Amino acid sequence: MIDLKGRTLLPGFIDVHGHFTSRAGLIQAIDLFPEPYGTVNSITDLQNTIRNSIIKNKIPDNQPVIGNGYDDAIMTEHRHPTKDELDAISTTNPIIIIHTSGHASVANSAMLKLLNLSDSSKDPEGGHLGRDKNGKLNGKLEENASFMALLTITEKMKTGDSKAQAMNNLVKAQEEWLSYGQTTICDGRTMGESVDLLEQAAVKGLFKADVVYFPDYEYFKKI
């Protein structure tokens, strides 16, 4: 018998649409969420948050910087930031910021160069490169253009201890799901090395929850 002392016991919740490995990969990203989850309510807030993070964490020149969670619908300007506005933060650090939906991002000039994207680049299949009225890249990457960019960045940032860090981040992400009572975790559109990461975590017995993943068909069809 367990005395709940007035509290309520519920069955474990099932996450039917989540992105477990994506969350794990972004745990160390700069938090760009607006109120009520964060404090980035304008493009100026966004610029200051990234700039202060670079200074606080002593991020060296040329090291890629990733921010996550900005929301154009809530920020006072009601639009996406531009490449030029991210260039105002740094022209040496490649910067990419991910929209709260996860389906778009914005890159500065240094990041576009790192990704080998130029004004003459064509839209990838299933994706779109944003452009200004003159046809020049404005930094916005949509759908597959954004997904492929993040996979490329992850590969370029890989270091000797990346796998250990990735596993630690996965365990931390699991604790977030569990803290909300979710005992079945979904990882939709799993791609890249995330499948191996999930399988290794399962073999090592690191999962307290049930994890269901759905490999991205288009990605794995090509390899």
C-alpha positions in Angstrom: 0.0 0.0 0.0 1.3 3.5 -0.9 -0.2 6.5 0.9 -0.5 9.3 -1.8 -1.3 11.8 1.0 -4.0 13.5 -1.1 -2.2 13.4 -4.4 -3.6 11.8 -7.6 -2.1 8.8 -9.4 -2.5 8.8 -13.2 -1.4 6.4 -15.9 1.8 7.4 -17.8 1.1 9.8 -20.6 2.0 8.8 -24.2 3.8 11.3 -26.4 2.3 10.9 -29.9 4.2 13.6 -31.7 7.6 14.6 -30.3 11.2 15.0 -31.5 13.2 13.4 -28.7 16.7 13.4 -30.4 16.2 16.9 -31.7 15.5 18.2 -28.2 18.6 16.3 -27.0 20.7 17.9 -29.7 19.5 21.4 -28.8 19.9 21.2 -25.0 23.0 23.3 -25.2 21.6 25.7 -27.7 20.9 29.3 -26.7 17.4 29.7 -25.4 15.5 32.2 -27.6 11.9 31.5 -26.5 9.6 34.4 -25.8 7.3 34.9 -22.9 5.9 33.1 -21.0 8.6 30.5 -21.5 11.5 32.9 -22.0 12.5 36.5 -22.4 13.2 37.0 -26.2 10.2 39.2 -27.2 11.9 41.2 -30.0 14.7 41.0 -32.5 16.8 43.3 -30.3 16.2 40.9 -27.4 17.4 38.1 -29.7 20.5 39.9 -30.7 21.4 40.8 -27.2 20.8 37.3 -25.9 23.1 35.7 -28.5 25.7 38.4 -28.1 25.8 38.0 -24.3 26.0 34.3 -24.6 29.0 34.5 -26.9 30.7 36.8 -24.4 29.7 34.9 -21.2 30.7 31.5 -22.6 33.9 32.9 -24.3 32.9 31.3 -27.6 35.9 31.7 -29.9 35.7 33.4 -33.3 34.7 31.0 -36.1 32.9 28.6 -33.7 29.3 27.9 -34.8 26.6 29.3 -32.6 23.1 27.7 -32.4 20.0 29.4 -30.9 16.6 27.8 -30.6 13.0 28.8 -30.0 12.5 32.3 -31.5 8.9 33.0 -32.5 8.0 35.7 -35.0 4.3 35.5 -34.1 5.1 36.8 -30.6 8.1 39.1 -31.1 7.1 42.7 -31.4 8.2 43.0 -35.1 6.0 40.0 -36.1 8.6 38.8 -38.7 11.6 36.6 -38.9 15.0 38.1 -38.3 17.3 38.5 -41.3 20.8 37.5 -42.2 21.9 41.1 -41.8 20.4 41.3 -38.3 22.4 38.2 -37.3 25.5 39.6 -39.0 25.2 42.5 -36.6 25.9 40.1 -33.8 29.0 38.5 -35.4 30.5 38.3 -38.9 33.0 35.7 -37.7 30.9 33.2 -35.8 28.5 31.2 -38.0 25.1 31.7 -36.4 21.9 29.8 -37.0 18.6 30.3 -35.0 15.8 27.8 -35.1 12.2 28.8 -35.2 10.0 27.5 -32.4 8.1 25.2 -34.9 11.4 23.5 -35.8 10.5 23.8 -39.5 12.5 26.9 -40.3 15.7 28.7 -39.3 17.7 31.8 -40.1 21.5 31.9 -40.8 24.0 34.7 -40.9 26.5 35.2 -43.7 29.2 33.2 -42.0 26.8 30.3 -41.5 25.6 30.4 -45.1 29.2 30.3 -46.2 29.9 27.3 -43.9 26.9 25.6 -45.5 28.1 26.4 -49.0 25.0 28.4 -49.8 25.2 31.4 -52.1 22.8 33.6 -54.0 23.1 31.2 -56.9 22.1 28.2 -54.9 18.8 26.4 -55.8 16.1 25.3 -53.4 16.6 21.7 -52.2 13.9 19.3 -52.8 11.2 19.8 -50.2 12.9 23.0 -48.9 13.1 26.7 -49.6 15.9 29.3 -49.4 14.5 32.7 -48.4 15.4 35.7 -50.6 15.0 39.5 -50.5 13.3 41.6 -53.2 16.5 41.6 -55.2 16.8 37.8 -55.2 19.6 37.7 -52.6 19.6 35.2 -49.8 18.1 36.7 -46.7 19.2 33.9 -44.4 15.9 32.1 -44.0 15.9 28.3 -44.5 12.6 26.4 -44.6 11.8 22.8 -44.2 14.4 20.5 -45.8 16.7 23.4 -46.3 16.8 23.9 -42.6 16.9 20.2 -41.7 19.8 19.6 -44.0 21.6 22.6 -42.7 21.4 21.4 -39.1 22.6 17.9 -40.1 25.6 19.5 -41.8 26.4 21.7 -38.8 26.2 18.7 -36.5 28.7 16.8 -38.7 31.1 19.8 -38.8 31.0 20.4 -35.1 31.7 16.7 -34.2 34.6 16.2 -31.9 36.2 13.3 -30.1 33.9 13.4 -27.2 30.7 14.3 -29.2 29.2 10.8 -28.8 29.5 10.9 -25.0 28.0 14.3 -24.9 25.2 13.3 -27.2 24.4 10.4 -24.9 24.4 12.6 -21.8 22.1 15.1 -23.6 19.7 12.2 -24.5 19.5 11.1 -20.9 18.8 14.8 -19.9 16.1 15.1 -22.5 14.5 11.9 -21.2 14.2 13.4 -17.7 12.3 16.3 -19.2 9.7 14.0 -20.7 9.5 12.0 -17.5 9.0 15.2 -15.4 5.8 15.8 -17.3 4.6 12.2 -16.6 5.2 11.0 -20.2 6.4 7.4 -20.0 6.2 6.8 -23.8 8.5 9.1 -25.8 8.2 9.7 -29.5 11.0 10.6 -31.9 9.5 11.7 -35.2 11.5 11.9 -38.4 14.7 10.4 -36.9 17.7 11.0 -39.2 21.4 11.1 -39.3 23.2 9.3 -36.4 20.2 9.6 -34.2 19.1 6.0 -34.9 22.4 4.6 -33.7 22.3 6.9 -30.7 18.8 5.6 -29.7 19.8 2.0 -30.3 23.1 2.4 -28.2 21.1 4.0 -25.4 18.7 1.1 -25.4 21.5 -1.5 -25.4 23.1 0.3 -22.4 19.8 0.3 -20.5 19.6 4.0 -20.2 15.9 4.3 -21.0 13.4 4.5 -18.2 10.7 5.3 -20.7 9.5 3.4 -23.8 10.9 5.2 -26.9 9.3 4.9 -30.3 11.2 6.4 -33.3 10.2 6.9 -36.9 13.2 7.0 -39.3 12.9 9.6 -42.0 12.1 7.7 -45.2 13.6 10.3 -47.6 16.9 10.6 -45.6 17.5 6.8 -45.3 16.4 6.1 -48.9 19.5 8.0 -50.1 22.1 6.2 -48.0 
